[in-house]
Amino acid sequence: MVPDAVVEVVSKGYEKKDLEIGPPFYLSQGVKDVVVVNPYDGKVHHHTPAETQTYDSPRLITLQCGCGLTA
């Protein structure tokens, strides 16, 4: 089964994986929303198949499944 959404928190030393490699991989597997929280710069990245949005944290994000999450 493929989850509707994935939420990642950036880890020191894994910034490239968390910010650049993970989101396209998850989307290619059918995940509809990928949310990446970067506690080091206070940004939240919301990736969907159509676009990527970057916000200041905290931010209420409405996922495609209809759920909301504050990141």
N, C-alpha and C positions, 0 to 999 in steps of 0.2 A: 504494500500500500504506500501511496505517496501522500505526505501530509499536505494540507492546504497552505500552511505557512511554516516558515522557519524563522526563529529569532536567534541572532548571534550577538555576543558581547565580545568586542575586540580584546584580545589578550596581548600583552607585551611579548614581542618576538614573533608574533603570528599576524601582524598587521596586514601583510600582503595577502596571506591566505584568507583572512577574515573579510577584508575589504575588496579584493580584486579577483580572487580565484573562486571563493565559495558562492557568491551570488549568481554568476552565470551558470555554474554547475547545477545548483539547485533549480534554477529556472529551466534549464535544459531537461531536467528530470520530471517536469510537470508541476513543480511547486508554483503556486499562484502569487504568493507574497513572500519576500525575503526582507526582514528588518534587521539591520546591523546597527548596534549601538556602540558608539566609540566614547568611552568614559574619559579618554585622554584629551579630546578636543570638544566634548559636549555636543557632538553631532549625531543625528539619527539618519540613516540612509534607508529609504523604502524602495525596494526594487520590485517591479512587476514585469510581465512580459512586454508591456507597452512602453514603460518609462522608468526612470529613477528620479526620485525626489530626495533632497537633503534638507533637513530641518534642524533647528536648535532643539536640544532636549531640555525639559520634557515636552512631548508632543503627543496628542491623541491621534492615532492612526486608525482609520477604518479599513479593515482587510476585505478582500473580495468575497470572502465567505460570509460577510456581514458582521463579524465580530469586531470589537474595538479593543485597542491596546494602547496604553500610555508608556512611551519609551523615552 
